[in-house]
Amino acid sequence: MPLSTYELRTSIAVSDIQRAVAFYEGKLGLPVVQTGPSAGIADGSRVYASGGGPALNVYQSTTAGTTEATLAVWYVDDLDRIVDELTAAGVEFVRYDQLEHDARGITPRAGGGRIAWFQDPDGNTFALEADV
């Protein structure tokens, strides 16, 4: 049974679901599809939509923010506009010492295109990528 026929979602652990709600809904503008329990908290998880369907599970857990890896990437058509809109909403973009970044925090991507990284309040890392 190939997994390619099934929907895939990214799951993100957060330490405080209410703080996460303020970030994912308030700053990123993601719509809630579903809420449920997590970590003994009746309303401790959310499923957010992106790209037309459920895409991101956010749940309260003691494992929040324990990886430095990029956990999810949004592929966008106008990276400058999206970065500007998120910056205006209070999202801060990460700058890595070993990479060159423009004034917005955008860097050339290996193999072409551009990329910008940001983190949620727990330090979970996300990226925005564009082919131009």
ABEGO torsion letter per residue (X at the ends): XBAAABBBBBBBBBABAAAAAAAAAAAAGBBBABBBBBGGBAAABBBBBBGGBBABBBBBBAABGABABBABBBBBABAAAAAAAAAAAGBBBBBBAABBBBAAGBBBBBGEEBBBBBBBAAGBBBBBBBAX
